[in-house]
Amino acid sequence: MVTWQTKAIAGFLGALCISLVKLGRASFFLDAGSHAAMGAYLTYCGYLIVGAAVGVYFAEHFEEANKTRKSAFLFGVLAPSVLLTIVSTPQLAREGPAVEPPTVPQLSMLLAPFVSPAIAAGASGALATSAPLPSANSPSMLPSTSDVSGAPRAESVVTTGPTVILTKEYAAPTFADGVKAALGIAAPVPRVLDVIGQTRNQNDASKTANLLNGFLEKSSTLEDTQAKVVKPYNADTYYVTVGVPLAPAKADELRQRIKTSAANVLTGTPDHDDKNAAAMLIKGQSVPSTYLFPQ
């Protein structure tokens, strides 16, 4: 007579085998962040518990103890396999189109004294008529430790004067990302920032951000949007950004609003500062947050 403890151990070992195979294919999450690795390992521990439980309750009973143990082992292998089959996203659904890495221009190249009317006319295109974007100070848009969509978490952002210093945790996978990876679920799309340009001179970056803020404060559609200087931790590059990290659709909406507002100014008779600010804002682009921390 095989005891339930023996069947549990056999089911546990079966689930362990399939878990080790999956971990090996994921390189044991050695390149993932600590939060993602912890989420993945705890998920695989859940596989072991499921395998042991299924081995106890579903293993067939044979007169030969060895056959019963084999049955429990096989059910331990099958339990996480069936679970993965149910919850995982098909590979083709997870594969998105190849995205070229963005090329962020140097700020010195953006301070052009003139922007052609063709650029301004193309930017004004269609005026966005959707609901206003959330304010940068809106509670729903502030960094949160519960955000698993690629937005920065509270402990990953340090403000030093006019510069926002981002640690490596800004773009690192979260605990929930690790769980989803272990379950074979598609990872969330990272949020994006509206980036104007980059430089290695903090003073130039701060002056540019102040110039842009002077323009944004006058805009009726962008008065709650602020320009900031973002510096990845342990990097020597300063990025001038506008707004807060947003989902891709919202980021596109913000980019259209910025281009429309800037184009409207350029079609009039702006002063020198507003003309430079509008020229730079038109040439900005939405950049995935992971770009700031290339692997």
C-alpha positions as CSV (number, residue, x, y, z in Angstrom):
1,M,0.0,0.0,0.0
2,V,1.5,3.3,-1.1
3,T,0.9,6.1,1.4
4,W,-0.4,9.6,0.3
5,Q,3.0,11.1,1.4
6,T,4.8,8.8,-1.1
7,K,2.4,9.8,-3.9
8,A,2.9,13.5,-3.0
9,I,6.7,13.1,-3.2
10,A,6.4,11.4,-6.6
11,G,4.0,14.1,-7.9
12,F,6.4,16.8,-6.5
13,L,9.3,15.2,-8.4
14,G,7.3,15.1,-11.6
15,A,6.4,18.7,-11.4
16,L,10.0,19.5,-10.5
17,C,11.3,17.9,-13.7
18,I,9.0,20.0,-15.9
19,S,9.8,23.2,-13.9
20,L,13.6,22.7,-14.3
21,V,13.1,22.3,-18.1
22,K,11.1,25.6,-18.2
23,L,13.6,27.4,-16.0
24,G,16.5,26.1,-18.2
25,R,14.8,27.5,-21.3
26,A,14.5,30.9,-19.5
27,S,18.2,30.8,-18.4
28,F,16.9,30.5,-14.8
29,F,15.9,34.2,-15.0
30,L,19.5,35.2,-14.3
31,D,19.2,38.3,-16.6
32,A,15.9,39.4,-15.2
33,G,15.6,41.8,-12.3
34,S,15.3,40.6,-8.7
35,H,11.6,41.3,-8.6
36,A,10.9,39.4,-11.8
37,A,13.0,36.4,-10.8
38,M,11.3,36.2,-7.4
39,G,7.9,36.2,-9.1
40,A,8.9,33.5,-11.5
41,Y,10.5,31.2,-8.8
42,L,7.4,31.5,-6.6
43,T,5.2,30.6,-9.6
44,Y,7.3,27.5,-10.2
45,C,7.0,26.6,-6.5
46,G,3.3,26.7,-7.1
47,Y,3.8,24.2,-9.9
48,L,5.4,21.9,-7.4
49,I,2.5,22.1,-5.0
50,V,0.0,21.5,-7.8
51,G,2.0,18.5,-9.0
52,A,2.1,17.0,-5.5
53,A,-1.7,17.5,-5.0
54,V,-2.6,16.1,-8.3
55,G,-0.3,13.1,-7.7
56,V,-2.1,12.3,-4.4
57,Y,-5.7,12.6,-5.7
58,F,-5.4,11.4,-9.3
59,A,-2.8,8.7,-9.3
60,E,-4.1,5.3,-10.1
61,H,-3.8,2.6,-7.4
62,F,-2.0,-0.7,-8.4
63,E,-1.1,-3.7,-6.4
64,E,2.5,-3.1,-7.3
65,A,3.7,0.0,-5.4
66,N,6.2,0.9,-8.1
67,K,3.3,1.3,-10.7
68,T,1.4,3.6,-8.3
69,R,4.5,5.7,-7.8
70,K,5.0,6.0,-11.5
71,S,1.4,7.0,-12.0
72,A,1.8,9.8,-9.3
73,F,5.0,10.9,-11.0
74,L,3.4,11.2,-14.4
75,F,0.4,13.1,-13.0
76,G,3.0,15.5,-11.4
77,V,4.5,16.1,-14.8
78,L,1.1,16.6,-16.5
79,A,-0.3,19.0,-13.9
80,P,1.9,22.0,-14.7
81,S,1.9,21.1,-18.4
82,V,-1.9,21.2,-18.6
83,L,-1.9,24.5,-16.6
84,L,0.6,26.1,-18.9
85,T,-1.4,25.0,-22.0
86,I,-4.5,26.6,-20.6
87,V,-3.1,30.0,-19.5
88,S,-0.2,30.6,-21.9
89,T,-0.6,32.9,-25.0
90,P,0.2,31.3,-28.4
91,Q,3.7,32.3,-29.7
92,L,2.4,34.1,-32.8
93,A,0.1,36.2,-30.6
94,R,3.0,37.2,-28.4
95,E,5.3,38.2,-31.2
96,G,4.9,41.8,-32.2
97,P,6.4,43.7,-35.2
98,A,10.1,44.4,-35.0
99,V,10.7,47.9,-33.7
100,E,13.7,49.9,-34.7
101,P,15.5,51.5,-31.7
102,P,14.8,55.2,-31.6
103,T,17.4,57.7,-32.5
104,V,17.3,60.6,-30.0
105,P,18.9,63.7,-31.4
106,Q,21.4,65.9,-29.6
107,L,19.9,69.1,-28.2
108,S,22.5,71.1,-30.0
109,M,21.0,69.9,-33.3
110,L,17.5,71.0,-32.4
111,L,18.2,74.6,-31.7
112,A,17.5,75.6,-35.3
113,P,16.4,79.2,-35.9
114,F,13.8,78.2,-38.5
115,V,11.3,75.5,-39.1
116,S,9.9,75.3,-42.6
117,P,6.1,75.9,-43.1
118,A,5.8,72.4,-44.6
119,I,6.9,70.9,-41.2
120,A,4.4,73.1,-39.4
121,A,1.6,72.3,-41.7
122,G,2.2,68.6,-41.6
123,A,2.3,68.7,-37.8
124,S,-1.0,70.6,-37.5
125,G,-2.7,67.7,-39.5
126,A,-5.9,66.9,-37.6
127,L,-6.6,68.6,-34.3
128,A,-7.1,66.1,-31.5
129,T,-10.6,66.2,-30.1
130,S,-10.4,63.5,-27.4
131,A,-10.7,64.1,-23.7
132,P,-7.9,66.1,-22.0
133,L,-4.8,64.1,-20.9
134,P,-4.3,63.5,-17.2
135,S,-2.2,66.0,-15.4
136,A,1.3,65.2,-14.5
137,N,0.3,65.6,-10.8
138,S,-2.8,63.4,-11.1
139,P,-2.7,60.6,-8.5
140,S,-3.5,58.0,-11.2
141,M,-0.4,59.0,-13.2
142,L,2.1,59.1,-10.3
143,P,4.6,56.2,-10.1
144,S,3.3,53.3,-8.0
145,T,4.8,50.1,-6.8
146,S,1.7,48.3,-8.0
147,D,2.2,49.4,-11.7
148,V,3.3,46.5,-13.7
149,S,3.0,48.1,-17.2
150,G,6.5,49.4,-17.4
151,A,5.9,52.7,-15.6
152,P,8.5,53.7,-13.0
153,R,8.0,52.5,-9.5
154,A,8.3,55.0,-6.5
155,E,11.6,53.6,-5.3
156,S,13.1,53.9,-8.8
157,V,12.8,57.6,-9.2
158,V,15.0,60.1,-7.3
159,T,14.6,63.9,-7.7
160,T,17.7,66.0,-7.4
161,G,16.9,69.7,-8.2
162,P,15.6,70.0,-11.7
163,T,16.9,66.6,-12.7
164,V,14.9,63.3,-12.2
165,I,17.5,60.5,-11.7
166,L,16.1,57.1,-12.7
167,T,17.6,53.9,-11.2
168,K,17.8,50.6,-13.2
169,E,14.5,49.5,-11.6
170,Y,12.8,52.1,-13.8
171,A,12.7,49.7,-16.7
172,A,13.4,46.4,-15.0
173,P,10.7,43.7,-15.1
174,T,8.4,43.7,-12.1
175,F,7.3,40.8,-9.8
176,A,4.1,40.4,-11.9
177,D,6.1,40.3,-15.1
178,G,8.1,37.3,-13.7
179,V,4.8,35.5,-12.8
180,K,3.5,36.1,-16.3
181,A,6.7,34.9,-17.8
182,A,6.5,31.7,-15.8
183,L,2.9,31.2,-16.9
184,G,3.7,31.9,-20.5
185,I,1.5,35.0,-20.7
186,A,2.5,37.8,-23.0
187,A,4.4,40.5,-21.2
188,P,2.8,44.0,-21.0
189,V,3.9,46.7,-23.4
190,P,6.3,49.2,-21.7
191,R,5.1,52.7,-21.3
192,V,6.7,55.4,-23.3
193,L,8.1,58.9,-22.7
194,D,7.9,61.9,-25.0
195,V,11.6,62.7,-25.5
196,I,12.8,65.9,-27.1
197,G,16.6,65.4,-27.1
198,Q,19.7,64.4,-25.2
199,T,22.9,65.9,-24.1
200,R,25.8,65.3,-21.7
201,N,25.6,68.8,-20.3
202,Q,23.2,69.1,-17.4
203,N,23.0,72.9,-17.6
204,D,22.0,72.8,-21.3
205,A,19.3,70.2,-20.5
206,S,18.0,72.3,-17.6
207,K,17.9,75.5,-19.7
208,T,16.1,73.6,-22.5
209,A,13.5,72.2,-20.1
210,N,12.9,75.7,-18.7
211,L,12.5,77.1,-22.2
212,L,10.0,74.4,-23.1
213,N,8.1,74.9,-19.8
214,G,7.7,78.6,-20.6
215,F,6.1,77.6,-23.9
216,L,3.9,74.9,-22.3
217,E,2.5,77.2,-19.7
218,K,1.1,79.4,-22.4
219,S,-0.6,76.6,-24.2
220,S,-4.3,76.1,-23.5
221,T,-4.1,72.3,-24.1
222,L,-0.7,71.6,-22.5
223,E,-0.7,73.9,-19.4
224,D,-0.6,70.8,-17.1
225,T,2.2,69.2,-19.0
226,Q,5.8,69.8,-17.8
227,A,9.2,69.3,-19.3
228,K,11.7,67.5,-17.2
229,V,15.4,66.5,-17.3
230,V,15.7,62.7,-17.0
231,K,19.1,61.0,-16.2
232,P,19.4,57.2,-16.0
233,Y,21.3,56.2,-12.9
234,N,25.1,55.7,-13.6
235,A,24.7,57.2,-17.1
236,D,26.2,60.4,-18.4
237,T,23.3,61.4,-20.7
238,Y,20.5,63.8,-19.8
239,Y,17.2,63.5,-21.6
240,V,14.8,66.4,-21.9
241,T,11.3,64.9,-21.7
242,V,7.7,66.2,-21.7
243,G,4.9,64.8,-19.6
244,V,4.9,61.5,-17.7
245,P,5.3,57.9,-18.8
246,L,2.1,56.8,-20.6
247,A,0.6,53.8,-22.4
248,P,1.5,53.9,-26.2
249,A,-2.0,55.1,-27.2
250,K,-2.0,58.0,-24.7
251,A,1.6,58.8,-25.6
252,D,0.5,59.2,-29.3
253,E,-2.3,61.4,-28.2
254,L,0.1,63.6,-26.2
255,R,2.5,63.8,-29.2
256,Q,-0.3,64.9,-31.5
257,R,-1.3,67.6,-29.0
258,I,2.2,68.9,-28.7
259,K,2.7,69.0,-32.5
260,T,-0.6,70.7,-33.0
261,S,0.1,73.4,-30.4
262,A,3.6,74.0,-31.7
263,A,2.5,74.2,-35.3
264,N,-0.2,76.8,-34.4
265,V,2.5,78.9,-32.8
266,L,4.9,78.6,-35.8
267,T,2.2,79.7,-38.2
268,G,1.9,83.0,-36.4
269,T,4.6,85.5,-35.3
270,P,6.1,84.0,-32.2
271,D,9.1,85.5,-30.3
272,H,12.5,83.9,-30.4
273,D,12.1,81.7,-27.4
274,D,8.6,80.4,-28.4
275,K,9.9,79.7,-31.9
276,N,12.8,77.7,-30.6
277,A,10.6,75.8,-28.1
278,A,8.0,75.0,-30.8
279,A,10.7,73.8,-33.2
280,M,12.1,71.4,-30.6
281,L,8.7,70.1,-29.5
282,I,7.6,69.3,-33.1
283,K,10.7,67.1,-33.5
284,G,10.2,65.2,-30.3
285,Q,9.3,61.5,-30.3
286,S,7.7,58.8,-28.1
287,V,10.4,56.6,-26.8
288,P,9.9,53.3,-24.9
289,S,11.1,53.5,-21.3
290,T,13.3,50.5,-21.8
291,Y,15.4,52.5,-24.3
292,L,16.9,54.4,-21.4
293,F,18.3,51.2,-20.0
294,P,19.6,49.1,-23.0
295,Q,20.4,45.5,-22.1
